[in-house]
């Protein structure tokens, strides 16, 4: 089981503010990547449509969301987590 964290962007997303807080956002995600709980992360092709991340535990996804500078600085309108039952090809 994996846990997918979805970010919804505010309607008035400030792309300059994203650039301003990006280094801190990246440092935050690097900690989760280093401890092995972050599998993948990134915005959708249009950042105004939000972003998603995949974590190995729900606790890690929740901790990330509450500590992420993007969330703390209003660059995320809403976030939520869904359990994902990963199915790898060849294992079906």
matplotlib code that plots the C-alpha trace (Angstrom):
import matplotlib.pyplot as plt

x = [0.0, 1.2, -0.3, -0.8, -0.8, -2.7, -2.3, -5.0, -3.7, -5.5, -7.3, -4.9, -1.7, 1.3, 4.0, 6.6, 5.8, 6.4, 9.9, 10.5, 9.7, 10.9, 14.4, 12.7, 10.1, 12.9, 14.8, 11.7, 11.1, 14.8, 14.5, 11.6, 13.4, 16.6, 14.7, 13.0, 9.3, 9.0, 8.7, 7.8, 6.8, 5.9, 3.4, 0.9, 1.9, 0.1, 1.1, -2.2, -3.8, -1.9, 0.6, 0.9, 3.4, 3.6, 4.7, 5.3, 3.3, 0.3, 2.1, 4.9, 2.4, 0.6, 3.9, 5.1, 1.9, 1.8, 5.5, 5.8, 6.6, 4.2, 1.3, 2.5, 2.7, -0.7, 0.4, -1.8, -5.6, -6.4, -4.5, -5.7, -4.4, -5.7, -4.5, -3.2, -3.1, -0.1, -0.2, 3.0, 2.9, 3.8, 2.4, -1.2]
y = [0.0, 3.5, 6.9, 9.6, 13.2, 15.5, 19.3, 21.6, 25.0, 28.2, 30.0, 32.9, 30.8, 33.1, 31.6, 34.1, 32.9, 29.3, 30.3, 32.1, 29.1, 26.4, 25.8, 25.2, 23.0, 21.0, 20.7, 19.4, 16.7, 15.7, 14.6, 12.3, 11.0, 10.3, 8.3, 6.3, 7.4, 9.6, 7.6, 10.4, 14.0, 16.7, 19.2, 18.4, 19.7, 23.0, 23.8, 25.7, 22.2, 21.1, 18.4, 15.0, 12.9, 9.2, 8.1, 4.7, 5.6, 7.8, 9.3, 10.5, 12.0, 13.9, 15.1, 16.3, 18.2, 19.9, 20.9, 21.8, 25.6, 25.6, 24.7, 27.0, 29.9, 29.6, 28.1, 25.1, 25.6, 22.1, 18.8, 15.3, 11.7, 8.6, 5.1, 3.6, -0.1, -0.3, -3.0, -3.6, -5.2, -8.8, -9.2, -9.4]
z = [0.0, -0.8, 0.1, -2.5, -1.3, -3.5, -3.5, -4.9, -5.9, -5.0, -7.9, -7.5, -7.3, -7.2, -9.4, -8.0, -4.5, -5.6, -6.8, -3.5, -1.3, -3.7, -2.0, 1.4, -0.2, -1.9, 1.4, 3.1, 0.4, 0.4, 4.1, 3.2, 0.1, 2.2, 4.8, 2.1, 2.7, -0.4, -3.7, -6.1, -6.1, -8.6, -10.0, -12.8, -16.2, -15.3, -11.7, -11.3, -11.4, -8.3, -7.5, -6.1, -4.1, -3.3, 0.2, 1.8, 5.0, 5.7, 8.7, 6.4, 3.9, 6.7, 8.3, 4.9, 4.2, 7.5, 7.4, 3.7, 3.1, 0.2, 2.6, 5.4, 3.0, 1.3, -2.0, -1.4, -1.1, 0.1, 0.5, 1.0, 1.1, -0.7, -0.1, -3.3, -3.9, -6.2, -8.8, -10.7, -14.1, -14.0, -10.5, -11.6]

ax = plt.figure().add_subplot(projection="3d")
ax.plot(x, y, z, "-o")
ax.set_aspect("equal")
plt.show()
